[in-house]
Amino acid sequence: MFKAVIFDMDGVIVDSEPLHIKAERRTLAPFGLDISDEEFHAYMGQTPRILLNGMIKKYNLNTSIDDLYAVHIQNLLSLYRDEVDPIPGALELISQLKGHGVSLALASSSDFDLINVVLEKFGLKDTFKAVTSGQELDRVKPFPDIFLKTSERLHIPPKECVVIEDSTSGIRSAKAAGMTCIGFRSPNSKNQNYSDADVVVDDLRSVDMKFFETLCEK
């Protein structure tokens, strides 16, 4: 039986992937770079710092990761405040699970500044019993650390947690932590591998309490 649902944020609660790419283009444009969508998608589910560090090394950019990231996070924050929208069905699912007394948590590779923008914007500040950011950890997805830390904060064993993830690295992280994982084909989550997920869905509006109960009976 499941006792907790752990949500990824980007691509699960909010449709932010296009904003990440938009911000990354803004950040890298002064260096004369025009990176393809496919190259950006290869980093999906990982932290922006990892992506930017990869770009510095690959294109031999004359900047430090700290300086580049400082510019990038401001670009992202501006876009999140002005343009980020919820994934259809996400807020309704969160409300339904909370109404049934399910413990809810958020585990995101994003920094706390971005997480807090989303929590404030959509009235979720008091919804999650645990919030974990990749910013806190030495190892990020696909390592299991973020989900194990979240399980510890919830005081609920991993085997009683269900994760909703939209990226290959996120799904692998959840399974490595010993959790049941719903793979969500988010509208802008391109070229991801969902084969390790316990079940895959295309629309969060098709997921409800009965869905979770049936999944965890298997």
Secondary structure, DSSP 8 states (H G I E B T S, - for coil): ---EEEE-SBTTTB--HHHHHHHHHHHHGGGT----HHHHHTTTTS-HHHHHHHHHHHHT-SS-HHHHHHHHHHHHHHHHHHH--B-TTHHHHHHHHHHTT-EEEEEESS-HHHHHHHHHHTT-TTT-SEEEEGGG-SS-TTSTHHHHHHHHHHT--GGGEEEEE-SHHHHHHHHHTT-EEEEE--TT--S---TTSSEEES-GGG--HHHHHHHHH-
